[in-house]
Amino acid sequence: MSESGKTCCTPSSKDKPAHASTKVSLPQSGCREGVAAPGQGGTRENITHANAGSTEGMVELSGGKFLMGNVDEDAWAEDGEGPVREVDVNPFWIDRTTVTNTQFAQFVEATGYQTESEQFGWSYVFLGQLPDSRQRKLKAQTVKGLQWWYAIDGAYWRKPEGSGSNIKKRMDHPVVHVSWNDASAYCQWAGKRLATEAEWEYAARGGLVQQKYAWGNELTPGGKHRCNIWQGTFPSKNTAEDGYAWTAPAKSFRANDYGLYNVAGNVWEWVGDWFDPVWHAPEREDTRNNPRGPLTGQSKVMRGGSFLCHNSYCNRYRVGARTANTPDSATTNCGFRTVRDA
């Protein structure tokens, strides 16, 4: 929670309401570089590479030094956005977009993988995505302190709002309801990995130096929306002035100067690092030279913000912002993109 009492906009699996019982208990992975540990029921076992790490749909970045972090008036100091420091990253490839429903479906078809939401039997859905009549019946399933989140039985990536929903018209949207462990399993199959936090921010900045957003310092330059975030009054009224109430297609709005789409808003993106608000503060080489984050932790870093971010509540769509969640948590506003070494 921030000093102003504003928590971030994603609930954790540990916050689940009493009605939501976990069907299976999966270990949290302590592996690094996006490789998940084997789980129960064979869901992560024997996942083989689809290929040697195809670079189709990716862009190669040369790496090098950049200024990472943020300490301006909008920074959340308790998130560890600062200090601003010079960081050096190696060359790498990164997806132009987050992984889509189409791509995730190919992974599931090839491997038979079941996400943790499927195994748990429920996942978190934002209240505005549910009909009013259903909201009234589900009051007991809200998250304490985050009453706009409902634990919905049967919600998972193919049924984002639970029973009766589908992704037939959202195949080009980011896959959601994927945990860090699920994202890591996909990476293992694809011959890729999750970005380090430093790689993600280097790519998201698109070569701009210490700008607030991935396109500059103005949220809507020339009156044009550049990302999918909340407009209106959070959490009761979303005017969707940017064109999208919930997720947008993965290739929406203008790409940044490195050719990456939606690095701000739309869905949070898992990265490989464990979260620690102070690990990167000391002047150590391991926090400045191709850093890969702490060796252990309780939560994994997420970057970029989502369609639920609003400046009155969670303005973490700024390029230097960060948050975290437990590796087994999944929501309707969290996805991922992949990278591979150059």
N, C-alpha and C positions, 0 to 999 in steps of 0.2 A: 504494500500500500504506500502511496506517495504521502508527502507531508500535508497535502491538501485533502487527503482521504480518498483519492481517486485511484482505485485499483485498475489493473489492466482488464481488457475485455474478453479474456478467455478463461473459463473455469478449468479446474484440474480434475482428474479422475478421483483424487482424494476428497473432493467436495461433493461427491455424488449423494443425492438424497437417499433417505433410508429405504425407499421402495426399490431402488436399483441395486439388485444383487449381482455380484460378479459371477458369471458362470464358470470361468476358469481363472486361475491365478497365474499370470505370466510374469517371469522375472524381468526386471528392468535391465536393459543391456548396458554393460560398462565398456563395450567395444568402442573404438575410435575410428574415425574416417569413414563413417557411414556403413559399417558392416555389423549387422544385427547378430545377436547370439541366438543359437537354436532355441526354439520355443517348444511348447507341448503340443501334442497332437500332430506333429509333423509339419506344422504350418511354415516353419522357417528352415526345416531340414531339407537337404538335397536340392536346394535352389541352385541351378546352374546358370551360367551366363548365357544370355540370348545371343550375344556376339562379343567381340573384343572391345566393346565400348564405342559404338558408332558415334560419329560426330555430326550426323544429320540433325538439323534443327538447332545446332549449337554455334557459338561464335568463339574464336580463339582470341584470348587476351594475352598481351605480352608481359603483363605483370610489372613489377618495379615498385618504387616508393610512392606513397600517397599519405595524406593526412587523414587519419582515422579518428572518429569520435566527435563529440559535440559538447559545448559548454555554454551555449547561448541562453537567452532568457526562457526559451521553451524546453530546455533540457530537463530530463528527470534525473537528478543527481543520484537518487537512490537506486536507479537502474544501472548505474555505472556507465553512463554515456561518455563521460570524460575519464581521463584528460585527453585533450587533442594531442595525438602523438604521431610521429612519422613511423610508418610500418612498411616493410618490404615484403612483397609476395612474389612467388615464382609464377612463370607462365602457366596458364590453364585454359581449358575449354569450359563453357557454361551454356546451359540451355537458354535460348532466347525467351522461352515462356516457362511457366510452371507446367508440371506434368498434368496432362489433361485426362478426362474420363476415358477417352479413346485409348490413350497410351496405357493407362492403368488396367483397363479391360483386357488388353493384349497380354499384360503380365499375368493377370489372374487366369486367363484362358490357358496360358502356357504352363503354369505352375500349380493351379488349383489352390493358390494361397487364400487364406481367410484372414481378414483384418482383425485387429483386436476388438473393434466395435462389434463385429459379427460374433466373436467369441464371448464377449461380455453380454451381448444381447441388447445393448442400448448405446446411445451416444447423445451429445449435447446439441440442441437445436435452439436457435434464437426465437424468442416468443413471436416476433413479427412475422415469421415464416409459417406460423400456425394459424388456422381459422380461430376467430374469437370464441366460437362455441367449444372448440377443443381446449383452448386456454383455460376456460372456466372449470373444465373437468379435471385439469391437471395441476391445479394450484399446489398440491402437495409435492409435486415433482420439480419445483423450482429450486435454485441454488441459493442458500442463505447468503445475503449480502450482494448477490448478483441475480436478482429476481427475474431478469430478462432471459435467463437460460433455463431450459427445461431438459430434463433427462428423459429422452423419448425411446421407449421400447421399439426395437426393430429398425432404428435409424442407423444407416451405414452408408457407404459410398454410393451404392446403387439406388438407395432409397433415402435421399438426404434429409427429408422431413418425416421419415418413418413410413408406416403402412399407407399405401395409396399414392405415394410420390414415386417419381422415377426420373431418369436422366436422359430420356429419349431426345429431348430438345436441348440438352446441355452437354453433348459429347465433346464439344470444343471448349468447355469451361474447365477450370482447374478441378481436379479430383479433391474432394474434401472428406472429412471423417477419417483421416489417416493419421495415425500416431507417428512419433519419431521412429519407433521400431518398424512400423509398416513401410515408411519411406526408405528406411535402411535396407529392408528386404528387397524392395523394388530396385534400389541401386545395385545390390548384389547380383540380381538377375540381369540387369542392363550392363554390367561391367563398368559401372561408374561409382560415384560416391556423392555424399552431401558436401556442399561447400564448407570450408572453414568460415568463421564469422568475418575474418579479415578479407578473404576472397569475395565473399558476398558483398561487403560494403564497397570494396574496390570496384567491383563490376557495377553495382547499383549507382555509384557516383558518376559513372560514364565519363571520367576524365575531368569533371568539374571539381574545383578546389573549395572545400568548406562551404558549399551552398546548402541551404536548408532542405531543398527537395532535389529529386533526381534530375530536374530540368532547370533549376535556378532557385531564387529566393522568393518568388511570387507563387502563391498557391494556384491561382487561375490567371496566368498571363494572357492579357488581351481579352479577358472574360471567358477564356476557354478552359474547360475542365481537362485535367491531365491525369486524373486517377479516379478510381471508384471508391469513394468514402461516403460517410453519412452526411446528408444535408437535412436540415430541419431541427427538431428538438429530440435529443436522445433521451430515453429509448422509445418514446411514444409516437413520434411522427417523422417518417423518412420521406422527404419530397422527391428524392431520386433525381435531382436536377442534373446529375452527371449522366443520366440515361439508364441507370441500373439500381434497383432496390437491393438486390442481393449480389450473387456473383455475376461477373461479366465474362465473356469469352476470354480465354487466356491471351489472345492477341488483340487487345483492345487499347484504345488511346494511342498516342504517339510513343514510339520506342525512345529510350534514352540514347545518348550519343554513342554508346557501344552496341546498340541494336537490341537491347533487352526491353521486354514489355512488362508492364505492371509490377515494377519493383516497389511501387508505393500503392497501398490499398489492395483491394480485391480479396486476397487471402494472405494470412500470415505464412511465412516460409520457414520450415525447419532448416537449421544448419547443423553442422557436426559437433560444435563445441558444447561442453558443459557450461552452465551459467555460473558466473561469479562476478559480483559488482566491483571487486577490488583486485582481482588477479592481475589485471593488465596495468595497474597503477605504477608498480615499481619499474625502475629503469633496468629491466633485465632483457637479455638478448632473446630469450624464448617468448617474450611478449611483443617483440618488435621485428624479428626476422622470421617471416613465414609462420606466424603463430598458429597453433592448433588448439589453444584453450587449455584449461586445467585438466589434469589427468583423471579426476573423479568429480562427482557432483550429484545433486538430486534432480536437477532440471536441465533441460536442453534449451539452447538459445533459439528464439524465433525472431525473424526480421521482417520489416516492410509494412506492417499494419494490415488492416483488412477493411472490408466494406462497412464494418461497424465502427470504425474510428471517427471521432468527431472532436473538434478543437475544444469543446467544453468538457470533454470527458477523457478521451484517450487519443491524444494527437501524435501517436507513435508511427504515423506514416511519413514522418521526417526521416531522411536517409541515415542520420546518425543514431536513431532511436533503436531500442532493443527491449525484449521481454523474454520470458521463458515459461516452460511448462514441463510437467513430468513426461518421460519418454513413452508412457502408455496412454497419455491423454489424447482425445480426439474431439473435434468440434466441427460445426458446419462452416467455419471461416478459416480453416487452416489447411494448407497444402505444402508443396515443396517443388524445387527444381533441382537438377543434378549437375555435377561437374565431372571432369576427368582431367588428369594431368596432361600437359602438352608434351 
